[in-house]
Amino acid sequence: MANLKNTSVFRAQRPKLETAMDKTTRVARKMIEEEEEQRKAKIDYLRNARLERDTITPTKP
């Protein structure tokens, strides 16, 4: 039999480390998602307030 060299075929792969650009992207996306949630909550609040105001005050003919 031939001598086999050490190869990565049977070795466990090390997990890839997160690069600086990956960290920046992850943090930026998280910030954008949080801002979007806040914006949607504000829109819902204002929409509900407007609908409530419109139901209470009668419209002028």
Backbone bond lengths (Angstrom), bond angles and torsions (degrees), N, CA, C in turn:
res aa  C-N    CA-C-N  psi(-1)  N-CA   C-N-CA  omega(-1)  CA-C   N-CA-C  phi
1 M - - - 1.443 - - 1.512 110.40 -
2 A 1.280 115.10 148.16 1.461 120.04 179.85 1.519 109.86 -83.40
3 N 1.314 115.15 149.44 1.459 119.35 175.68 1.523 109.35 -75.76
4 L 1.329 115.62 129.18 1.454 120.52 179.85 1.530 109.53 -94.56
5 K 1.296 115.20 136.86 1.457 120.09 176.56 1.527 109.15 -79.70
6 N 1.320 114.42 157.37 1.461 117.98 175.83 1.522 108.97 -67.85
7 T 1.287 115.74 123.42 1.461 121.02 178.09 1.516 109.34 -126.91
8 S 1.297 115.83 171.34 1.456 120.41 -179.19 1.522 112.07 -87.26
9 V 1.322 117.04 7.58 1.456 120.30 -177.43 1.522 110.78 -63.99
10 F 1.303 117.37 -41.81 1.450 120.19 -175.76 1.526 113.00 -107.62
11 R 1.314 116.97 6.40 1.458 120.24 179.45 1.526 110.35 -93.05
12 A 1.301 115.19 149.53 1.451 119.85 175.77 1.528 108.78 -74.50
13 Q 1.297 115.73 136.66 1.456 120.91 179.66 1.527 109.24 -78.28
14 R 1.311 116.58 135.81 1.450 120.66 175.64 1.522 108.73 -74.13
15 P 1.304 116.48 143.72 1.463 117.32 177.65 1.522 110.62 -66.38
16 K 1.300 115.35 141.40 1.457 120.76 -177.94 1.529 108.68 -71.90
17 L 1.300 116.55 130.53 1.446 121.20 179.61 1.525 110.00 -73.86
18 E 1.306 115.38 148.64 1.457 120.81 -179.98 1.528 109.46 -78.00
19 T 1.303 116.20 126.02 1.459 120.11 -179.26 1.524 109.81 -82.39
20 A 1.312 116.10 169.72 1.461 120.92 179.91 1.529 110.77 -61.61
21 M 1.327 116.84 -38.91 1.461 120.28 179.47 1.534 110.45 -67.01
22 D 1.338 117.48 -37.20 1.462 120.80 176.95 1.531 110.72 -63.29
23 K 1.327 116.61 -41.73 1.464 120.73 178.87 1.521 110.48 -63.39
24 T 1.325 116.38 -44.39 1.457 120.98 -179.80 1.522 110.54 -61.87
25 T 1.310 116.49 -44.13 1.457 121.33 179.76 1.517 110.75 -62.88
26 R 1.320 116.80 -44.76 1.469 121.28 -179.09 1.524 110.54 -61.74
27 V 1.321 117.03 -46.01 1.464 121.18 -178.56 1.527 110.65 -66.82
28 A 1.332 117.07 -41.71 1.458 120.82 179.84 1.526 110.99 -63.45
29 R 1.312 117.08 -43.11 1.468 120.01 178.92 1.522 111.14 -64.69
30 K 1.319 116.66 -38.77 1.463 120.57 178.28 1.528 110.24 -62.87
31 M 1.333 116.49 -42.94 1.466 120.62 178.99 1.529 111.07 -63.66
32 I 1.316 116.32 -42.00 1.463 120.79 -179.91 1.520 110.52 -64.42
33 E 1.322 117.28 -41.70 1.466 121.06 178.81 1.523 111.22 -64.27
34 E 1.343 117.28 -41.22 1.462 120.66 179.06 1.527 110.61 -65.39
35 E 1.322 117.62 -41.33 1.457 121.18 178.08 1.525 110.91 -64.12
36 E 1.318 116.39 -38.23 1.460 120.43 179.07 1.520 110.57 -65.43
37 E 1.331 117.32 -41.52 1.465 120.78 177.64 1.524 110.89 -62.60
38 Q 1.329 116.94 -42.94 1.462 120.65 178.66 1.521 110.98 -63.95
39 R 1.321 116.79 -41.33 1.461 121.50 179.82 1.527 110.61 -63.60
40 K 1.343 117.01 -43.56 1.465 120.56 179.08 1.525 111.08 -64.38
41 A 1.333 116.62 -40.01 1.463 120.11 178.77 1.527 110.35 -63.82
42 K 1.318 117.54 -41.27 1.463 121.46 179.53 1.526 110.65 -65.78
43 I 1.332 116.76 -42.22 1.464 120.64 178.83 1.519 110.40 -62.46
44 D 1.327 117.07 -43.96 1.467 120.45 178.48 1.519 111.15 -62.09
45 Y 1.325 116.48 -42.85 1.465 120.81 179.71 1.526 110.64 -61.52
46 L 1.338 116.49 -48.19 1.458 120.22 -179.04 1.526 111.96 -65.81
47 R 1.316 116.96 -38.01 1.464 121.08 179.00 1.529 109.98 -63.63
48 N 1.331 116.23 -45.59 1.462 120.10 179.78 1.526 110.97 -64.68
49 A 1.335 117.43 -39.71 1.458 120.81 178.46 1.526 110.44 -63.89
50 R 1.323 116.90 -41.38 1.468 120.35 179.17 1.525 110.94 -65.43
51 L 1.340 117.04 -44.23 1.459 119.90 179.27 1.522 111.14 -63.75
52 E 1.315 116.97 -39.60 1.457 120.52 178.60 1.529 110.17 -65.66
53 R 1.318 117.21 -42.68 1.461 121.38 178.56 1.522 110.70 -62.03
54 D 1.318 116.77 -41.16 1.460 120.56 -178.52 1.527 111.87 -68.50
55 T 1.312 118.78 -31.27 1.460 120.79 179.42 1.521 111.01 -76.73
56 I 1.336 117.27 -29.25 1.462 119.92 -178.53 1.516 111.45 -79.61
57 T 1.307 117.38 -46.76 1.465 120.80 -177.79 1.523 110.15 -90.20
58 P 1.332 115.69 126.69 1.469 117.41 178.37 1.517 110.76 -73.00
59 T 1.301 114.43 149.51 1.466 119.40 178.61 1.523 109.83 -80.22
60 K 1.301 116.74 144.43 1.473 121.24 179.66 1.523 109.14 -82.06
61 P 1.349 115.48 139.87 1.469 118.51 -179.42 1.505 113.88 -71.08
